Amino acid sequence: MTKIDWMSEVEKRKESLIKDTQNLLHIRSLLDEENALEDAPLGKGVKEALDFMLKLGEKDGFIPKNVGNLAGHLEFGEGKELLGILCHVDVVPEGDGWSSDPFAAEIRDGKIFARGALDDKGPTMAAYYAMKIVKELNLPLQKRVRMIIGTDEESNWRCVDHYFKHEEMPTLGIAPDADFPIINAEKGIADFDMVQKKVEQDTTVGQVEVQQFISGRRYNMVPDYAEAKILVNENKEGIIHSFTDFINQHKLEGNHFVENDELVLSVKGVSAHGMEPKNGVNAGLYLAEFLSKLNLDANADHYFKFVSHYFFEDSRGVNLGVAYTDDVSGDLTINPGKLSYSKETGGRIGMTCRYSVTNKMERTKETLDALLESEGFTMENFSDSKPHYVDEKEFLIQTLKKVYEEQTGDKASLIAIGGGTYARSLKSGVAFGPLFPGRPDIAHQKDEYMYIEDLLKATAIYAQAIYELAQAE
């Protein structure tokens, strides 16, 4: 068998790979249900990104299929078995503080800067070009190869749920949506809201009445901004002074001004992926911590003390009584990604809990339900995606280890993550790249980027992996 120089095949296609990546990154593919259309149930942006990939695939001779405008696939090859490559083209909101337009896909210092560059449009294009290389070299395969493209990975996974109701399950597969070398363990993901029960209307008025408090947009993101509007009945200057002290003490950025008799307080934090809250600074928790120390009206006092006690500086569920760790996947983590309170409706905390592979969520949920009941809260909108684990001895992992080691010269160790990738949709599926060891994980953060060198290297790795996984019976 001729030895293929995968990297030189990538280099031949370098210019068009970068151009196609930029064109995909230009599309603002955010979930937008408010403006949903019949043929774009999750919004125009995500549909445009899906169409872009299907049209590109059709032009290059793959067999395209749109599955309910929620997902799609591109396929080539023949065989009874199916190798799946699971990608997504939706992105999280861009957030603030970028040094260039988040959808301009500017190239600076050998990096492409854009929301989605690393998660997951850059890797999607790397995997696409890997398929293209294998197809154009006309290599003999025993399996069909299919890229499955989702549009709702960052929210509710309606894309893959719908897809696998209508389409076949790949025999084995990879998701280029996390870290190299190989992720064979993904924590469980439970998302839910903690909702303050309606507290009796209290007639006693505190020194401060909280009219509104809001922070965060997604369960799986650390909120980078929080704002509260409060009515101060006495000593406004004193409260402003305390707020300034608090901001300085915690080395935060904050702001305050008066508008229509209300004092508006805001805090800036640092956004990060909710699977590891310690990588960010949760603006909502800091502002809640400050408010919890004021003389508030009863309902607000109850809410902010609850948030402060159970979540401030505790991302491991210690105060909630649900802390857990194991050797396979590490600590359970909690991220309050959506916090809100209003005088009329009370308070809510929307959160994601990433729990260890050996942890039983049923037991954890019982503990939380009992605690919430005693604290005057209730749990709503609970969803649970079970942990995912693939044994090292399986053909899939052995093949990927060999490919990674040949392409990089480094040892292919196995890792566990708190994020969820589409790999967990498959019985035999793992997340495989694109983030190389030692590179900072800036997914979901401002100025998200991918090194062009890494984009090319990942493409070569994916091409060899597709070939070796699909040529074997």
Helices and strands as residue ranges (DSSP letters): H 6-12, H 14-25, G 33-35, H 44-59, E 63-67, E 71-76, E 82-88, E 106-108, E 111-113, H 121-136, E 144-150, H 158-166, E 172-175, E 178-179, E 182-186, E 188-196, E 208-215, E 225-232, H 236-249, E 253-259, E 262-268, G 277-279, H 283-292, H 298-311, E 325-326, E 330-331, E 333-342, E 346-355, H 361-375, E 377-385, E 388-389, H 395-408, E 414-417, G 422-425, E 429-431, E 434-435, E 449-451, H 452-471
